[in-house]
Each structure stands twice: as C-alpha cells, then as structure tokens.
C-alpha cells in the first residue's frame, strides 16, 4: 500500500504573498521624499543602537513578524522538515527585515534601526517555532484538509484569503463603518502633492451629477454603505460553505472579528473611550438592515449569493467614493496617535483602499469548474 504524499498548502502560500506585501507597504510607507545622498553614513546608521526607543514599538515589531514566520514554515511544507523549515524561515525573516530597514535609510520619514532588525528577526523566529509546533495538527495529519472537505463547496484559497483580510481592512479609520475603497480622496491627495492641483473629486462628481446631500440623505447614505459593505463581505463567506458547515456561527464570527478589529484599532489609534466612536446611528441602522438581508439571502443558491455579494460591494464602493468626507471625522483624525501606529498606518490604508477592488475582481472571475468537495468525497468513497 503506497503512502499518500502530502500536498502543499496553497492557502498558506497565498497568505504568505499577501502578508509579504503588507510588510513591504508598512516598512516603506509613505513611499515619498526619497534621498540618496550621504551614502557613506549608511552602515553607521544601520548598526547604530537607537537613542530613543520604547517597549511598545519593540513589541509591535516582534508581533508583526510572528505571522510571517508561521506562514513561512507552512509554505515550505512538505518540501522541508520542520527543523530545516524553522532555520530557513528565521534566516528569511532576518534577511527581509534587513532589506526593509536598509531601504528605510533613503526615506526621511523613517528611521533605520538595528533594534528593529533584531526585534523583527526575533518575531519571525518565534513564529517559525510556533508554525513548527502547529504543523502536525494543521497540515501533517490532514485535519485542515478534512475540515475544508467537510465545510467548503470547492477549493477556494483565494476567496478565503480575501475574506480573512476583511477584518484587518477595518483597522484604518474610515468615514463609514465597512466603507472600504475610498480611492478618490487618495487620488485627490496625489494630484495636490505631485501635480500641484487642489481638487476634491468627490465634490466634482457630486456637482457634475447635480446632487446635494442634506443631513437626512447623508444619514441614509451612511446606512446604505454599512449595510451593503457588511452584507457583501459575509455573503462571500456563505457562498463558500456547504450544508455541513456551521454557516450561522461562521458568519457571526466573521462579523464579530471585523467589529473587534475596528474597536481595538480605534482604541489604539485614538483614545480607549473612542473604541466605539464608529457606531453612529447610521452604522447601527446599517447593521440591522444587513442582518435582515443576510437572513433572507442565506437561503439563496450559492451562485446567487456570489452575484449579490458582487452587486452589494460595488454599490458600497460607488457610494463611499461619491459621498464627501464628514468634517467631524476629518477633525477626529487630527487626534490620531500616528507615532505609535506609523508602521501599521500605511499598510492599513493600503488594505482598506484595495480590499473591495480585489474582492470584486475575485467575485467577477468565474469560479473553478471543479465539482464541489462534498461531491468528490462521495465519489471517492464509491
């Protein structure tokens, strides 16, 4: 009897690519003001111990690289043993951190620090050992594969990755709850910074369409953005699951994870008492409408759920780029403690802007024509 050769985890590798992009964005944000003078001081700066540092920043650097180490070990399975995977993952984490810090030398807004290299490497090593510890339970004995076969309709590593990034996309402060994809304010800022043009694309669009938002219309818009953004994301979750999966529990867990990430981010970026400042009357109404819609749409066919998710996310994306920013929200941003969260600020903004575009793209692309997992399992049993 031949032993079954374990297969690599496509989800782990896709997650590793996505997390690597976030590390690059967080390390090199804001990607402007590059200076290539004074190269002679590069090594002195790189190996100099920082005069001012805090335990918060050091712990954030450690924690930020722990998932990177875990994903590296998972991505190397089954080609390397656990011992070699830990060693290679630790070396890769050290090399990645050294590259990130080296490039930061050319950014005036960032500080190259040997302490960051050490803390990032330590975090990656911890993550590598954690990944090696979890490997037998998650990948080697097939528990994850068995769970995927029991719960999922078809292999969907890309869709699962997109869905798992949705709670993280809530970290960046937004005008509206679940109002992701605000690309027009970013483009307006670029026009002002690089072209010297002071332009508000939201105002231009509203004026071109002959629309004027009253307080009541603004409240209604906020409600629609929250309802469409929330329902569209959770419908992605429901469209992947079959009848054996605890659909209600997983949908609630997805929503709770997003709201928890939002509350924790607000408490860290602003003040602890601002943890739930995003729970405005419009957001509350949107959540109620979303729960009602999800109850009705949960009985729809899976392909219909996918199309509804595409439609609702598109509506939410259009609304957040059409409605002007709330002046109260803009004033609130001025109180944000960017010093402590600078490493995450750029990556969080990048994820907040790009997530709905990526989600809409994957929903638009035709899903795999392979039969559902449940059907394949039954065929194998016959």
N, C-alpha and C positions, 0 to 999 in steps of 0.2 A: 504494500500500500504506500503510494507516494505521499510525502508530506506536502501540504499546501504551502506555497511560498507567499509570505505576507506581502501585501501591496502597499506602496507609499500612500500617504495621506495627501490628497490633492487640496483639501481644505486647509491643512497646516501650511502647505507651500503658498497657497494664495494669500493666507493670512500673514505669512512672513513678508511677502512682497508689499502688501498694504502697510504693514507696520514699519517696514524699512522706509517707505515713502514718508510716513508721518515723522519718523526720526529725522530725516533729512530736512523736512519742512520746519520742524521745531528747532533744529540746530542752526539753520541758516536764515531764519526769518529775521528781518523783513526783506532780504534779498536786494538791498539798495545801499548806495553810498560806498561801493567797493573802493578800496585804496590799496595800491600795490607798491607804495613807497616804503622805505625803511625796512627792507627785507632782511637786513643784517641783524635786526633785533628779534627775528622770528624765533630762533632757538632759545634765546634768553627769556622771551615771554612764555614759550610753551612749557619750559621746565621750571619756571619760577613759581614758588608756592604763593598763593594769593594772600594779600594782607588782610582782606575783609571777606569773611565767608560766614555762612550761617548753617545751623543744623537743618533748617527747613529745606534750603536749596540742595544740600548734600543728600538728604533723604529722598528728595524728589528725583535726583539723578540716579540713585540706586533703584528706586521703584520703577522708574521709567524704562530701565533696561532689563528688568526681570522677565516681562513677556517676550522680549526679543530673544533671550536665552532659551526660554521654554520652546518657542516656535522653531528656533534653530535645531534643537535636538529632535523635535517631532518631524521637521522637514528632512533630516538626514536619515530617518528610519525608513526602511530596514537595511540600508546600504552599509551602515557602520554600527559597530557595537556601542553599547551605552557609554563605556569608558572613553572610547575614541570620540564619540559624539560630544561628550562634555568638554573634552580637551579642545576639539576643533571649534565648538561654539564659544568657549571662553576666549580663544585666540581671535575669532572673528569679531567678538564684541569689543575686544581691546583695539583691534585694527579699525573698526568702524568709528569708535569714539575718538581715536587719534586723528582720523581723517576729518571728522566733524569739527574737532577743536582746531585743527590746522587751518581749515578754511575760515573759521571764525576770526582768525588773525587779520583777515582782509576786510572785515566788517566793523566799522567804528562803533556800532551799537552793541556789539557782542564782545566778550572778554575770553581770550584763550587761557585756559587754566589746566595745570597738571592735576589739580584736585578733581576736576570734572572727569578727566580720563580715568583716574583711579576709582571714583565712585561709580561711573558708568560700567567699567570693567567688573567691579565687584557685583553690581546688579546683574550683569549678564552671567557671571559665574554662578550666582545664586539661582538664577532662572534655569541655567543649564542643569544644575543638580536637581532642581525641582522637576524639570522635564524628565530627567532620567528616572526619578522616583515614581512619577506618574505614568511613565511609558507602559509598564506591564498592564496596568488597569485600563488604560485608554486605547492603546493601539495593539499591543502584543497578543492579548487574549481575545481580541475581536469584540470587546464589549461595545466600543463605539460603533463598529460596523454593524453589529446586531441591532443596536438601537436605531441606527439610520435605516436599516431594512424594515424595522417594525413601524417606524413613525413616518418616514418620508415616502412620497409618491414616486419620486425619481431622484437620481443622483443630482444634487444641486449645490455644489460647493460655492459657486459664485454668488448665488442668491442668498445662501446662508451667511456668507461673509458680508454682503451688503446689508442684510438685516441686522447682523451683530454690530455693525458700525453705527446704526441709527441712534442708540442711546448715547454713544460717545459724541455724536454730532450735536447733541443738545448742550454740550459744555459751553460753547461760545455764546455770549449774550445775544439774544435776538429780540426784535421788536415784538414778535408774536410767538406764543408757545407753538412749537413744531413748525415755525415759519422758516424753514431752511431754503437755501438757494438764492439769497439776496445778492445777485450779481451786479445789478445796476449801481448800487452805492459804491461797489469796488471799482467798476469801470469809471464812474464819475471821479473818484479819487485819483485814479491813474491819469485821467485826462488833465486834472488840475496839477498833478505832480510832474508829469513828463511833457505835456503839451502846453501848459500854462493857461488852460481853458477852465474857467469856473462854470460848471454845468451840473445841473441836477436832472438826470434822465427820468426820474420818477415824475418830477414836475412837468417836464417836457411832454411826456406821454399823456399825463392827465389833461394838460392844456390842449394837446392835439385831439384827444377824444372828447373834449368839451365836458369833462366831469369835474365836479366839485364835491368834496367829501364833507358832509356835516358830521356832528358828533355821533348821531344815530347811525349814519352809514359807516363810520369808522368802527363803531362797536360791532355792527353786523359783519363787516369785513374781517375783523379780528376773530369773530366766532367761526366764520367760514374757513379761514386759514387753519385754525386749530382743528376743526372737525375733519377737514379734507386731509391735512397732513398726518393726523393720528390714524384715521381710518385707512388711508392708503398704505401706510407702513405696516400696520398689523394685518391687513389683507394679504400682504406678501407672505407673512408667516402662515396664515391659514391656507393659502393656496399650495403650500409645500407639503402639508400634512395629510395623512390618510386617516381612515376611520379608527385605527388602533391608537392613534396619538391622543394625548390629553389636550385637545385643542383649546379648551377654555383656560386651562391652567397655563399653557404656554403663551397664549395671547395676553393674559393678565400679567405674567412675568415679564413679557416684553415691554408692556406699558409701564409697569412699576419700575423697571430698570431705567427707562428713559426719564421718568419723573424724578427718580432718586438721583441720577446723574445731574439733572438740571438743578435740583435743590442743593446738592453738595458743591457744585461749581459756583453757584451764586453765593453760598456761604463763604467760600474761599476767596473769590474774586472781589466781593464787596464786604459786607459785614454779616455775622451769623443771623442777625434779625432780618436780613434781606433774602434768606434762603427761599422763601415762597413769594417773593415780590412779583413773580411772573404769573401768579394765579389770580389774574384780573377777572372782572365779571365776564368779559368776552371769552377768556380762556375757559372759565368754568362752564359757560354755555356751550362752547365748542366740545368740551369733553363729554357733556351729557348727550349732545347730538351724535358724537362719534360712537358712544356705547350703544345708542339706539340703532344706528346704521350697521354696526358690526353684528348685532344680534340678528338683524334681517339678512345681511349678506352672508352670514355664516352657513346658511342653508343653500346658497347658490352653488352651481357647479364650479369646480376648481378653475377652469379656464375663464369663466365669467368673473371670478374673484380677481384673477390676474388682470383682466381688462379694466375692471372697476378700480383697482389699485393704480393702474396707469392713468386713468382719467382723473382720479381724485388728486394724485400727486401733481399732475400737470396743472390742474385748477389752482392748487395751493401755490405752485411755483409762479404762475402768472399773477396771482393776487399780491404776493409779497414783493414782486418787482414793480407793481403798479401803484401800491399804496405808499404814500410818503411816510418817512420815519416820524415816530411820535416824539415831539420836543421833550417831553418828560423823560422818555427813555434815553435820549441823547445826553441830557443833563446827568442822568444816573450813571452813564458810562464814565463820566469825568471822575467819579469817586472810586473807580475800579483800581485795585492794588496791582498794577501791571508789573511791578518789580518782582513780586514773588511768583507770578504766573507767566512771565515773559516766555519761558521755554515752551509752554503749552498754548500761549495765546495765538501764535501764528498757525500752528498745526490745527488747533480747534477751529479757527476761522476757515482754514482751507477745507476741512472736513464738512463744516457747516454749509459752505457755499457749494461744494461739489457733490455732496451726497444725493440730492434729488435728481441731478443730471445722470449720475451713474445708475441710480435705481430705475429711472425712466428708461434708460438705454437697455438694461437687462430685461425689463418687462416688455420692451418693444421687440427685442430679439426673440425669434421663435424658440421655444424650449426644446430640449432634446427629444428626438423621436423615439428614444428607447422606452420600452414598456415600463410601467410602474414597478417599483421594487417589490411590492407585495405580490404582483403577478409573476415576476421572475422567481421569487422564492417558491411559490406554489408549483411552478413548472419544474424546478429543480427537485422538489420532493416527489413529483410523479416519476 
